[in-house]
Structure formats: structure tokens, C-alpha cells
Amino acid sequence: MNKKASGHLAALITILIWGTTFISTKVLLVEFKPIEILFFRFGMGFLALMIAYPRRMRGTTKQQEAVFAAAGLCGVCLYYLLENIALTYTMASNVGVILSVAPFFTAMLTHCLMRGEEKLTKNFFLGFVVAMIGICLISFQRAKLQLNPLGDLLAIAAAVVWACYSVLTRKISSFGYHTILTTRKVFAYGLLFMVPALFLFDFHVAAERFTNPVCLGNMIFLGLGASALCFVTWNTAVKILGAVKTSVYIYLVPVITIATSTLILHEPITVMSAIGTILTLLGLALSERRRKIQNKENTGGK
């Protein structure tokens, strides 16, 4: 398997897992508050990465530490807090659609801050429009579109924050450190920035909840799978493919959610969701296919 193929595989594995996390989160919300789930999963993820790669990071500069801190603040702390708070003010369908705009914000930030890093084509935007139509069909098939300014603005903020994290991850990849080591460093800063929120949202340890096998199993899945593993595979994909090309895989999250709902929760697939899935996949294909054509032109067709 060549390097680019491994990057695409890493992005796909990440999205396959992230697209199913809603089930575990939904189960855990019966016993845990959103901030408790967030802190425990990333704390578990940090410990797992420490065990997997126990070496210390040496020789970092103040500027590099600032980038790591910003990535931890954006990708670990702010993104999930903004998403969870947004869900308390607006409909889940609104949040799902708005967060799927993250690839667009990533592309804009990359273009403005890292000129020449990744060229944007007309077909990136065409793919974005087609995918968003598909995502809207999936998300609003059972719920009417209702605008809730505060919640929707918080969801937009979350999408922008994730775009910032993607660009920062691309910057971190140029430092030359091992991906597990850099991910662990980002987790450490994210947990540090999360501490004030623990007091704000009335955090409780209540360790007895982990004696419940269902709670423990779902938390392990979120901590080891969705956090430790997925952030490493996502950061690896960004390192290989770039922030823009990797972020396009976010379009697949609603598709994976629909598939998981059908297989696990036995929810029926509607005509709207089927059409939306096809359009979303088509949008992803358009974004990726045209970029490949451009790459061949830039390399003389090799």
C-alpha cells in the first residue's frame, strides 16, 4: 500500500468509528453529564497513548508549544464543549448539518494561512454543494428545519474551531515528531483547558458508575477507539493528505450514522435518506476525483 492510500485508509477508519460514537454517547448520557463523558474519554485516551508510546517529547520551542496548546484548546476542549452546548439550544439535525460545513472552513483557513499548501479547485466547491444537499436530506428527513440562532451559531463556532484544529494539525506534522507523541501532547493541553469547565458544569467523579459493564464498555470505546486511536489516525491522514483533503471525509459521518442506525437500532431507511446518502457519496467523490486529475496534470500525468 502506497503512502497516499494509507492516508485515505486512516481517514476512512477514523470516520467509520466517529460515525458510530453517537450510540455510545447516547447510552452514557443516561448516567454521565456531557462534560464528564468528555473528560473521562480523553483522560483514558491520554493514558492509552502514554502506554503505547511512553517516550517524552524533547527539544520543543515556545512557538511549537503554543501550536500544541492551540490544537488542544480547539480540537479537544472547545470543539466538543461547543457541540454539546449547541445541542441544548438547537435541534440535533441542525448541529449535524452545520458541523458538516467544517471542510469548507478548513479549505478557507488553509488557503488564507498556508498559501500554496493545498490548491482549491472548482470541483471542491461543487462536491461541497452536492454533499451538503445530501446531508440536509439525511438530517431533515424526520425533522423540519427550525432556526435557533444561539444554538446554530454555537454549532458554526464548533465547525470553525475544528477547521482551526485541522490546520494546526497540519502545522504540527511539520515538526517531525511521532504522531502518537504529538497527539498525546495535544490531549494533555486539551485536558488542561478542560479543567475550568469541570467546575462550571458541576463535574463529579462518581467512580461507582464504572462498575456498570455497559457504561464501562461504552466509555472504553470512546476513550480508546474514538479518542486515542481515531485522533492518531486522523492526524496521520492530515499529515499525509493535507488538512483539506482529509476534512472532506467528514461528509461521510451522516452516512455512517444512517447505516449504524439501521444495523444496530433497526431504524428504517427512507427514500430521503437513500437519496441523501447517494448525493453525499457523490459529493465526496467529486471533491477527491477532480483533485486527483489536477495532481496528474501538475506531475505531467505520472
N, C-alpha and C positions, 0 to 999 in steps of 0.2 A: 504494500500500500504506500503510495507516494505521500508527500507531506501535506498537500492540499486536500487530498482525500481524507487523511486522518483529521484534518481541521474540520471538515464538513461532518465527519462521523462524531467528533467530540461535541459539536454544536447540536446535532440531532439527538444524541444521547441525553444531553442537558435538557432539551425541550421536552423529550419524551417523559422525563421524570418530573420536571416542573409542571407539565400539563396535568399531572395526576395528584399534585400536592393538595388540591382543594378538598379532596376526600379526607385526608389525614387531618387537615386543619379544621374541617367541619366537625369531625369526631372529637378533636381535642378542645374545641371551643365550649363543649359541654362542661368541662372541668377546669379549663385554663382561660385566663384573660389573654387577649392578643399580645400584649407586651410580655407576658410570661412565656408564651409559646416562642416568641421571637428571641428572648434572652436564652432560654434553655436550648433551643435548636442550634444557635450559633456558638453557645458555650460548649456544647457537645461536639460541634464541628471543629472548633479550635483545638480541643483536646485530641480529637482523632487525627488532625493534621500534625499535631505535636508528636504523637506516637509514630505516625507514618514517616515523618521526616524531622527527627529531633535536633538537627543541626541549627546553630544560631546564625543569624544574618549579621555579617560584619562589614565594616567599611562604608556604610551608607552616609551620604551627605545630608545636610539640613534640608536642602531642596528636595531630595528623594524622600526623606521622612515626611515632608509636607505633602507630597503627592500620595504617599501611602495613607496618611491621615485623612486627606480629602476623599480618597477612594473608600475608606472605611466609613466615613460620615455619610457619603452618598449611597453606596451600594448595599451597606449592611444596616445602617441605622435609619436614615431619613426615608429611603425608598419604602421600606416595609411599614414604618410608622405612618407615613402619608397615605399609603394604600389602605391600611386598616382604619385610619380615621375617616378617610373618604367614604368607606363602606358604611359608616354610621350615619352619613348625611345624604347619600345618594344611592341609587339602585346598583346592584352588582353588575347588571348588564352595561350600565353607563361606564363604570370603572373598567370593565373588561375591554370595551371598545377604545376608551381613551388611552389605556396603557399600551394598547397595540400600536399607537402612534409613535412609540419610542424609537423605532428605526428611522422615522423621518427626522426627529430631533437629533438623533445620533449622526445622521448624514449631514445635517446643517452645522452642528458643532464641529464635526471632523473637518468639513470644508472650510470653516472660518478659522479654526485654531491650528489645524495641521494641514495647511495647504500643500497639495501635491502628494499627500499620503494616499488618498483614495479618490479617484475621479468619479464624479457623479454623471450618470447618463440619463437621457430622456426616459429610458425604459425602466430605470429605478423608480421614477415617479409614476410611470404607467402601472408598474407592478404594485406600487403602494396603493394607488387608487382602486385597482381591481381587488386586491387583498382586503382593503378596508370595507368595500361593498360586501364582500363575502362574510367578513367578521360581523358586520352590522346585521346581516341576515341571520347569522347564527345566534347572536346575542339578544336580538329583539324579537325572536320568533314567538316567545310566550309573554313578553312584557312590552308595553307601549313605551315609546321614548318620552321620558319626563326629565326636563332640565331642572337640576338642583344646583344653583350657582356655586355655593360653598363647597359641596362635595365634589362637583365636577372640576372646579378649579384646583382642589387638592389632588385629584387624580391626574390632572395635567401636570401639576408640580412634580408628582411622583414619576411621570414619564420623562420629564426633563432631567430629573435627578438621576434616573437610570441611564439616560444618554450621557450625562456627565461621567458616571461611573465607567461606562464603556470606553469613553475617550481616555480617561485616566488609566484604565487597564492597559490600553494600547501603549501609553507612555511608560507604564511600569514594565512592560515586556521588553522595552529597550534597555533596561538597567542591567540585564544579563543574569539575574538571579533565577534559581529554580522556581518553577510555577507554584509548587506546594508551599515553598518558603514565603513567596510573595503573598499568596492567598492567606496564609496564616497571619502574616503581618497585618493585612487588611482587616481580617476578623478581629484581631486584638484591638485595633483602633476603633472598629465598629462597636465592640462590646464596651469600650471605654466611654464612647459618646452616648451609649445607651443608658448609662448609669443614672443621669438626671431624670430620664423618662421613667425609671423604675419607681422613683418617689412620687412623680407626678401622677402616674396611673395606678398607684396602690398595689405594688408588686408583693406577692407572697411566695415563699419557697414551697411550703406545704408538701414535703417530700413523700408523704403517705400516698399521694396521688399516683406515684410511680410504681406502687405495688399492684396497681391495676394493669394486667397484661396488655389490654387494648391501648391504654394511654401510653404505656412504655413502648410498645411496638411502633405506634404511630410517631412518637417523639424520636425514636431511633431512626425511623425512615426519614424524617425531616432533618434530623441532625447529621446523620452520616451520609444519606443519599442526596437530599435536596440542597444541603448546605456544603458539607465537606467535599463530596465527590463532584457535585454539579458546578460549584464555583471554580474548582480546579479545571474541569473540562471546558467550562465557558471561557475562562481566562486563557486556556490553551488555544481554543478556537480563535479568540481575538488576536492572540499572538501570531497565529499562522495566517488567518484570512483577513484580519483587519476588523475594526470596530463596526463599519457599515455592513459589510457582507455577513458578518456573524449576527448582527442585530436583526437582519431580515428573518431569521428563523423564529423570531418572536411571533410572527404571523401564525405559526402552527399551534400555538398554545390553545386557542379556542377549539381547533380541530381535534387535538388530543383530548381535551376536556369532553367534547361530544362523544368521542369513541369510548372513553373511560366510563362515562355516564351510562352508555348503552351496555357495555360489557359487565360492569360491576353493579350499577344501580338499576339496570334493566329499564332505563328510560327509552321511549321510542324515538326513532329518527324521523323527523318530519321532512316534508318536501323542502321547506325553507332551509333547514339545517343542511340537507343534502346539497342543495344548490349553493349555499354559502360555503360549504366545505370545498366544493369544486372550484369556486371562484378564488378562495383563499389559496389553494394549492397552485392555481394558475398564476396568481399574483406573485407568489414565491418563485415559480419557475421563470416568469418574465424577468424578474429582478436578477436572478442568477444567470440565466441563459445569455442575456444581452451583454452582461459584464464579461462573460467568457469570450464572446465574439470580439469584444473590444480588446481583451488581453491578447488574442491571437493576432489582431491587426498590429498591436504595439510590438509584438515579437516577431513580426514577419511571417505569421502563420505557423510557427513551430508548435 
